Amino acid sequence: MTGTDAGVRPSTPRDVPHAAAHQRVRPTAALLVALALLAVHQAFRFSALAPDGLRADLGIQYHLAQLTAGGAVPFIDFQHGWNAGSFYLGAALYLLVGGNAPVWIYLFEVVTATVVAGVALAVTAWRLRLPSSWLLGLVVAWLWLTHVPNGKYAIPMLWLASLVPTGGVRRRLPAVVVRLVLGAVTFWLHVELAVLLAAGVALYDLFGARGLEPRDRLLRAGAAPAAMAVALVVQLGVYHLAGLPPGKLVALMIGEPTAVFDDAHFGYPLFNPGSLRALVYPVSLVLPFVPVVWRRLSAPTRLAVCLHLSQALTAIRRTDEGHVAAASTLLVVVVVLAARDLLLAAPPRFGDVRGVRRALLAAGGALWLALAVAAGFRVPSLVAIVGLAVVCLLGVAAAGRGDFPWAGVGAVAAAGLLLVGGLAGRTLVELRSDRSGERAETIAAAVGAAVERCGDGSGRAWVVPEPLGLYGALALTNPTPHYAFWYDFAAKHDEVVAQMDAGEIPLIIQPYGWPDSMSGMVDDIEARYEVCDEIFVGEGRPLVTVWSSRE
């Protein structure tokens, strides 16, 4: 890989040996180890199907795979983006396993998702000739932090593995052919991802690739969209032959079932993220476009950055953790590859910028990052992805004129403030939303009358096993010294029975059944107490039993 291809222009002699070493490494053994780690990790994800396992989107996919396997003609699911090819793939898996639901789910959710994406990741790292430590570190970090819910979200990794600009793919004809194939095949599998990924590759071809003539940029950028247009025409023709006119197909695709995303589908939780991934995701889209960073990113990393940005629409329009995780397929890849590029590149030179100009540059960088995040995650519309991309491209335009390191400092500082604000906001929300006493209060409201009726008026009662908050909620006093019931509780048998015989425990409240550690005492309790009342709390659970002394 040359300096131009890598996107790194060493300015000091010490950078050259790093580049040479980078060329010599061929980590085939590390690739095999990475694939083994992937296989072992995913093998443990196979599990029996729970009673509610075939529900929601997964249940729909299984049912439609069953129908397609039976000969039904699949149609485009415009709201979710699935196209006919994905249903045939599900049908093929269904036939392969004979309709066995747990195995089908394992293939659909693991093999065609994490395994395929993981193999694509390892192949990408191998094609980049990453040193063994970086390759293994990338795969381990990816397995730990990345969630690929189904085969749909393995597609971005396949695009990256196929398009990474090394070897023959850098030449004009192979580059165009690969884009044509990816555009057409992905369109038949998933329309939305085809459009988004084609846009991401176009961003890279037009603004990220180096050393290309304008003609080549336009040719590459237009290849995937052109292939998608041809695929659409072919699909219209196929359905027309099947008896569905093109006009009706377009109406079904776009007119009738088009989802209307109201405000409930937007509003990314910038200041109340549900996970570490959701916290760092917005800034991970923007920071690579900081001029001082962008100028030092290699061509493969720039490609990964643009593909990562293109998937942001998924998290923008659906802000739950599942969709954010699905949009983050390339997050770890971007972070690791960018870190390596920055470590190998020459450090920025801050020059003699001082005083007001330095402050203005830093403020401008901070404002730019804030504007990008706001455009992408505070605009309740699907055009938010356009606003986000446009602001990011302003950073690319600035990078053409120089590093602007002080603007980069301002952008990084703003990103840090956003991360700190998100973490603090989440902590504050959790503190204010504390529901630790809710369960006890709900049970107390349901059983209060029974406790008053069944007790002896002394307020003494033993809660077995919990919630212990019932003591405070019902103003009860525990007549025993025992609150916890663990392995060695059998040793307290004689002591507790003596208290029962002495009448010191007039009432026992049992919300969740007897704990195992009290199994040797149950017969003694039931011989001395009778059921005074049984109350179901909340949709039949839990059943709270109130025991009163027989004496």
C-alpha positions in Angstrom: 0.0 0.0 0.0 1.5 3.3 -1.0 1.4 6.5 1.0 -1.3 7.9 -1.3 -3.5 4.9 -1.0 -3.1 4.9 2.8 -4.1 8.5 2.9 -1.1 9.2 5.1 1.8 11.5 4.0 4.8 10.9 6.3 6.6 14.1 6.9 9.4 12.8 9.0 11.9 9.9 8.4 10.6 8.0 11.4 7.3 7.4 9.7 8.8 5.5 6.7 9.9 2.3 8.5 6.4 1.9 9.9 5.0 2.0 6.4 7.5 -0.6 5.2 6.7 -2.9 8.1 3.0 -2.4 7.3 3.7 -3.8 3.8 5.6 -6.9 4.9 3.1 -8.3 7.4 0.9 -11.2 6.1 -1.0 -12.4 9.2 -2.5 -15.6 7.8 -2.1 -17.4 11.1 -3.8 -14.6 12.9 -6.6 -14.8 10.4 -7.2 -18.4 11.2 -7.1 -17.7 15.0 -9.6 -14.9 14.5 -11.9 -17.2 12.6 -11.6 -19.9 15.3 -12.5 -17.3 18.0 -15.5 -16.3 15.9 -16.7 -19.9 15.5 -16.3 -20.8 19.2 -18.0 -17.6 20.3 -21.0 -18.1 18.1 -21.4 -21.8 18.7 -22.5 -20.9 22.3 -25.3 -18.8 21.0 -27.4 -21.8 20.0 -30.2 -22.3 22.5 -33.6 -23.9 22.7 -36.6 -21.9 21.6 -38.4 -20.1 24.4 -42.2 -20.1 24.5 -42.3 -16.6 23.1 -39.3 -17.1 20.8 -41.3 -16.8 17.5 -42.7 -13.3 18.0 -42.5 -9.8 16.6 -40.2 -9.4 13.6 -38.5 -12.8 14.1 -41.8 -14.6 14.1 -42.9 -12.7 10.9 -39.7 -13.7 9.1 -40.1 -17.3 10.1 -43.7 -17.4 8.9 -42.9 -15.7 5.6 -40.0 -18.0 5.0 -42.4 -20.9 5.5 -44.9 -19.4 3.0 -42.1 -18.7 0.5 -40.8 -22.3 0.9 -44.3 -23.5 0.1 -44.3 -21.7 -3.2 -45.8 -18.3 -2.4 -44.3 -15.4 -4.4 -42.6 -12.9 -2.0 -43.1 -9.2 -2.2 -41.2 -6.1 -1.2 -41.7 -5.2 2.5 -41.3 -1.4 1.9 -41.8 -0.4 5.5 -38.9 -2.6 6.7 -36.9 -2.7 3.4 -36.8 -6.5 2.9 -37.0 -7.4 -0.7 -37.8 -10.7 -2.5 -34.3 -12.1 -2.3 -34.3 -12.0 1.5 -37.5 -14.0 1.7 -36.0 -16.6 -0.7 -32.9 -16.8 1.5 -35.1 -17.4 4.5 -37.1 -20.0 2.6 -33.8 -21.8 1.6 -32.8 -21.9 5.3 -36.3 -23.2 6.2 -36.0 -26.0 3.7 -32.4 -26.8 4.7 -33.5 -27.5 8.3 -36.8 -29.0 7.5 -38.7 -26.2 9.3 -36.9 -26.8 12.6 -37.5 -23.4 14.4 -34.5 -23.3 16.8 -32.0 -24.3 14.0 -33.7 -21.8 11.6 -33.3 -19.0 14.1 -29.7 -19.9 14.7 -29.0 -19.8 11.0 -31.0 -16.6 10.5 -29.8 -14.7 13.6 -26.2 -16.0 14.0 -24.8 -17.7 10.9 -26.1 -15.3 8.3 -25.5 -12.4 10.6 -22.6 -12.5 13.1 -20.7 -15.3 11.4 -20.9 -13.8 7.9 -20.2 -10.3 9.2 -17.3 -11.6 11.4 -15.7 -13.5 8.5 -16.0 -10.4 6.4 -14.3 -8.4 9.1 -11.5 -10.9 9.4 -11.0 -10.9 5.6 -11.0 -7.1 5.6 -8.3 -7.0 8.2 -6.3 -9.7 6.3 -6.6 -7.8 3.1 -5.3 -4.7 4.8 -2.4 -6.7 6.1 -2.9 -5.6 9.6 -0.3 -6.9 12.0 -1.4 -9.9 14.0 -2.0 -8.0 17.2 -4.2 -5.4 15.5 -6.1 -8.1 13.6 -6.9 -10.2 16.7 -7.6 -7.1 18.7 -10.0 -5.9 16.1 -11.9 -9.2 16.0 -12.1 -9.5 19.8 -13.3 -5.9 20.2 -15.8 -6.5 17.5 -17.2 -9.6 19.1 -17.4 -7.9 22.4 -19.0 -4.6 21.4 -20.9 -5.3 18.1 -24.4 -6.7 17.8 -25.6 -8.0 14.4 -29.2 -9.0 15.0 -29.8 -10.7 11.6 -28.3 -11.2 8.2 -29.6 -7.8 7.0 -27.0 -6.0 9.1 -24.1 -8.2 7.9 -24.4 -6.5 4.5 -22.4 -3.4 5.4 -19.5 -5.6 6.5 -19.7 -7.5 3.2 -19.6 -4.1 1.3 -16.5 -3.1 3.3 -14.7 -6.4 2.7 -15.5 -6.3 -1.1 -14.7 -2.6 -1.7 -11.6 -2.1 0.6 -9.2 -0.4 -1.8 -6.3 -2.8 -1.9 -5.0 -5.0 -4.7 -6.9 -5.2 -7.9 -10.1 -3.5 -6.6 -8.2 -0.2 -6.9 -8.3 -0.5 -10.7 -11.1 1.1 -12.7 -12.9 -2.0 -14.1 -12.8 -4.2 -11.1 -13.9 -1.3 -8.9 -16.9 -0.6 -11.1 -17.9 -4.2 -11.5 -17.8 -4.8 -7.7 -20.0 -1.8 -7.2 -22.5 -3.0 -9.9 -22.7 -6.4 -8.3 -23.1 -5.1 -4.8 -25.8 -2.6 -5.8 -27.9 -5.1 -7.7 -27.6 -8.0 -5.2 -28.2 -5.8 -2.2 -31.3 -4.2 -3.8 -32.8 -7.6 -4.2 -32.1 -8.4 -0.6 -32.8 -5.1 1.2 -33.9 -1.9 -0.6 -33.1 0.5 2.3 -29.6 -0.7 2.9 -28.9 -0.8 -0.8 -29.8 2.9 -1.1 -27.9 3.9 2.1 -24.8 2.0 1.4 -24.7 3.2 -2.2 -24.9 6.7 -0.9 -22.0 5.9 1.5 -19.8 4.5 -1.2 -20.6 7.5 -3.4 -19.5 9.9 -0.6 -16.2 8.0 -0.4 -15.7 7.9 -4.2 -16.4 11.6 -4.6 -14.8 13.0 -1.5 -12.7 10.3 0.2 -10.7 8.5 -2.4 -7.3 10.0 -3.4 -5.6 10.0 -6.8 -8.7 9.5 -8.9 -9.6 11.5 -12.0 -13.0 13.2 -12.0 -14.2 10.7 -14.6 -13.3 7.8 -12.4 -15.0 9.3 -9.4 -18.3 9.8 -11.2 -18.1 6.4 -12.8 -17.6 4.6 -9.5 -20.0 6.8 -7.5 -22.8 6.1 -10.1 -22.2 2.3 -10.5 -24.2 1.0 -7.5 -27.2 3.4 -8.1 -27.2 2.4 -11.8 -27.2 -1.3 -10.9 -30.1 -0.7 -8.4 -32.1 1.1 -11.1 -31.6 -1.9 -13.5 -32.6 -4.3 -10.7 -35.8 -2.3 -10.1 -36.7 -2.4 -13.7 -36.0 -6.2 -13.8 -38.2 -6.7 -10.7 -41.0 -4.7 -12.2 -40.8 -6.8 -15.3 -40.8 -10.1 -13.4 -43.8 -9.1 -11.3 -45.6 -7.9 -14.5 -45.1 -11.4 -16.0 -46.5 -12.8 -12.8 -49.7 -10.7 -13.2 -48.9 -7.6 -11.2 -48.7 -4.4 -13.3 -45.8 -2.0 -12.7 -48.2 0.7 -11.7 -49.8 -1.4 -9.0 -46.5 -2.6 -7.8 -45.2 0.9 -7.3 -48.5 1.9 -5.6 -48.1 -1.1 -3.2 -44.4 -0.2 -2.6 -44.7 3.5 -2.1 -48.3 4.6 -1.9 -50.3 2.4 0.5 -47.9 0.9 3.1 -45.4 3.8 3.4 -44.7 4.3 7.1 -45.4 7.7 8.6 -42.7 8.3 11.1 -44.1 10.7 13.7 -42.2 12.4 16.5 -42.3 9.2 18.5 -39.8 7.6 16.1 -37.2 10.4 16.5 -35.6 12.1 19.4 -32.3 10.3 19.9 -31.4 10.1 23.7 -28.3 12.2 23.5 -28.6 13.0 27.2 -30.1 9.7 28.4 -28.3 7.0 26.4 -29.2 3.5 27.2 -25.7 2.0 26.7 -22.1 2.9 26.1 -22.7 2.2 22.4 -25.6 4.7 22.3 -23.4 7.2 24.2 -20.5 7.3 21.7 -22.4 6.6 18.5 -23.3 10.2 17.5 -19.7 11.5 17.9 -18.3 8.4 16.2 -20.1 9.6 13.0 -18.7 13.1 13.1 -15.2 13.0 14.6 -13.6 11.2 11.7 -14.5 14.2 9.5 -12.5 16.7 11.7 -9.9 18.0 9.2 -6.8 17.1 11.3 -8.2 13.5 11.6 -9.6 13.1 8.0 -6.3 14.1 6.4 -4.5 11.2 8.3 -7.0 8.5 7.6 -6.1 5.8 5.2 -8.3 5.1 2.2 -9.8 1.9 3.8 -10.6 3.7 6.9 -12.3 6.5 5.0 -14.4 3.9 3.2 -15.4 2.4 6.6 -16.2 5.9 7.9 -18.5 6.7 5.0 -20.3 3.3 5.2 -20.7 3.9 8.9 -22.2 7.3 8.3 -24.6 5.9 5.7 -26.2 3.6 8.2 -27.1 6.4 10.6 -30.6 6.7 9.3 -31.5 3.5 11.1 -30.6 5.0 14.5 -31.9 8.4 13.6 -35.5 7.2 12.9 -35.6 4.4 15.4 -33.7 5.4 18.6 -34.2 2.2 20.7 -31.1 0.2 21.7 -31.7 -2.5 19.2 -31.7 -0.2 16.2 -28.7 1.8 17.5 -26.8 -1.5 17.9 -27.8 -2.5 14.4 -26.6 0.8 12.9 -23.3 0.4 14.8 -22.0 -2.6 12.9 -18.9 -0.7 11.7 -18.4 1.4 14.9 -15.5 -0.8 16.3 -14.0 -1.1 12.8 -13.9 2.7 12.4 -12.4 3.3 15.9 -9.7 0.6 15.5 -8.6 1.5 12.0 -8.7 5.2 12.7 -6.6 4.7 15.9 -4.0 2.8 13.9 -3.9 5.4 11.1 -3.4 8.2 13.6 -0.6 6.3 15.5 1.3 5.8 12.2 0.8 9.3 10.9 2.9 12.4 11.5 1.6 14.5 14.4 -0.1 17.8 13.6 1.8 21.0 13.9 -0.1 23.7 15.8 2.1 26.5 14.6 2.2 29.9 16.1 -1.6 30.6 16.1 -2.3 32.6 19.2 -4.8 34.6 21.1 -8.2 35.5 19.5 -7.6 33.5 16.3 -6.9 30.3 18.3 -10.1 30.8 20.3 -12.1 31.5 17.2 -10.8 28.3 15.5 -11.6 26.2 18.6 -15.0 27.7 18.9 -15.7 27.1 15.2 -14.7 23.4 15.6 -16.9 23.0 18.6 -19.8 24.7 16.8 -19.3 22.6 13.7 -19.5 19.3 15.7 -22.5 20.5 17.7 -24.3 21.5 14.4 -23.5 18.1 12.9 -24.9 16.2 15.9 -28.0 18.5 16.1 -28.7 18.1 12.4 -28.6 14.4 12.6 -30.2 13.7 15.9 -32.4 16.7 16.7 -34.3 17.1 13.5 -37.5 14.9 13.5 -37.4 14.0 9.9 -35.7 11.5 7.6 -33.8 14.4 5.9 -31.7 14.5 9.1 -29.3 12.1 7.5 -28.8 14.6 4.7 -28.1 17.4 7.1 -25.7 15.3 9.0 -23.8 14.3 5.9 -23.7 17.9 4.6 -22.2 19.2 7.8 -19.6 16.4 7.9 -18.7 17.2 4.3 -17.9 20.7 5.4 -15.2 19.2 7.4 -13.9 17.4 4.4 -13.9 20.7 2.4 -11.9 22.4 5.2 -9.5 19.5 5.2 -8.5 20.3 1.6 -7.0 23.5 2.9 -5.2 22.2 5.9 -5.2 20.6 9.3 -6.8 23.4 11.3 -5.6 21.6 14.5 -7.1 24.2 16.9 -10.5 23.7 15.3 -9.9 20.0 15.9 -9.2 20.6 19.5 -12.5 22.5 19.8 -14.4 19.7 18.1 -12.9 17.0 20.3 -13.6 19.2 23.4 -17.2 19.5 22.3 -17.4 15.8 21.7 -16.1 15.2 25.2 -18.6 17.6 26.7 -21.4 15.7 24.8 -20.2 12.4 26.2 -19.9 13.8 29.8 -23.3 15.4 29.4 -24.9 12.1 28.2 -23.4 10.1 31.0 -24.4 12.7 33.6 -27.9 12.9 32.1 -28.4 9.2 32.2 -27.2 9.0 35.8 -29.6 11.8 36.8 -32.5 10.2 35.0 -31.9 6.8 36.7 -31.7 8.5 40.1 -35.0 10.3 39.5 -36.6 7.2 38.1 -35.7 5.0 41.0 -38.5 2.4 41.5 -36.9 0.3 44.2 -39.9 0.6 46.5 -42.6 0.2 43.8 -42.9 -3.6 44.0 -43.3 -3.5 47.8 -45.8 -0.7 47.6 -47.9 -2.6 45.0 -48.0 -5.8 47.0 -48.7 -3.8 50.2 -51.7 -2.1 48.6 -53.1 -5.5 47.5 -52.6 -7.4 50.8 -53.1 -4.6 53.4 -56.6 -5.5 54.2 -55.8 -9.2 54.5 -52.9 -8.5 56.8 -55.1 -6.4 59.1 -57.8 -9.0 59.1 -55.6 -12.1 59.6 -53.2 -10.6 62.1 -53.5 -10.3 65.9 -53.4 -6.5 65.9 -49.8 -6.4 67.2 -48.3 -5.5 63.8 -45.9 -8.5 64.0 -45.5 -10.5 60.9 -42.7 -12.4 59.1 -42.1 -11.7 55.4 -40.8 -14.8 53.7 -38.7 -14.3 51.6 -39.1 -10.8 50.2 -39.6 -7.9 49.3 -38.4 -6.7 52.7 -39.8 -3.3 51.9 -43.2 -4.8 52.9 -42.2 -4.2 56.6 -42.1 -0.5 56.0 -45.0 -0.3 53.5 -47.3 -2.1 56.0 -45.8 -0.8 59.2 -44.9 -4.3 60.3 -42.3 -5.6 62.8 -40.3 -8.7 62.2 -40.6 -10.8 65.3 -37.6 -12.9 64.3 -33.9 -11.9 63.8 -34.0 -13.5 60.4 -34.4 -11.6 57.1 -32.2 -13.6 54.7 -32.8 -17.2 53.8 -29.7 -18.8 52.4 -27.9 -22.1 52.3 -27.4 -22.5 56.1 -30.8 -21.5 57.2 -31.7 -25.1 58.1 -29.5 -24.6 61.2 -32.1 -22.1 62.5 -34.9 -24.7 62.3 -35.2 -25.4 66.0 -34.9 -21.7 67.0 -37.7 -20.6 64.6 -40.0 -23.5 65.5 -39.6 -22.6 69.2 -40.7 -19.0 68.4 -43.7 -20.3 66.5 -44.8 -22.5 69.4 -44.4 -19.6 71.8 -46.8 -17.5 69.6 -44.2 -14.9 68.8 -44.9 -15.2 65.0 -48.6 -14.6 64.6 -48.5 -13.9 60.8 -46.4 -15.0 57.9 -46.6 -13.2 54.5 -45.3 -15.3 51.7 -45.1 -13.4 48.3 -43.1 -15.8 46.2 -43.2 -19.3 47.6 -40.9 -20.9 50.1 -37.2 -20.5 49.4 -35.3 -23.8 48.9 -33.3 -23.2 52.1 -36.6 -23.5 54.1 -37.7 -26.8 52.6 -36.9 -28.7 55.8 -39.2 -26.2 57.8 -42.2 -26.1 55.5 -44.0 -29.1 57.1 -43.6 -27.5 60.5 -44.9 -24.2 59.3 -48.0 -25.7 57.6 -48.7 -27.8 60.7 -48.9 -24.7 62.8 -50.4 -22.2 60.4 -53.3 -22.0 58.0 -53.9 -20.0 54.8 -55.9 -17.0 55.8 -55.9 -15.4 52.3 -54.4 -15.6 48.8 -54.1 -12.6 46.7 -52.9 -12.3 43.1 -51.0 -9.1 42.4 -50.6 -7.8 38.8 -51.8 -10.1 36.0 -51.8 -13.2 38.2 -48.2 -12.7 39.6 -47.1 -12.9 42.2 -49.5 -15.0 44.4 -49.2 -13.7 47.9 -50.2 -16.1 50.6 -51.0 -14.8 54.1 -50.6 -17.5 56.8 -52.1 -17.0 60.3 -51.4 -19.1 63.4 -53.8 -21.9 64.1 -53.8 -21.0 67.8 
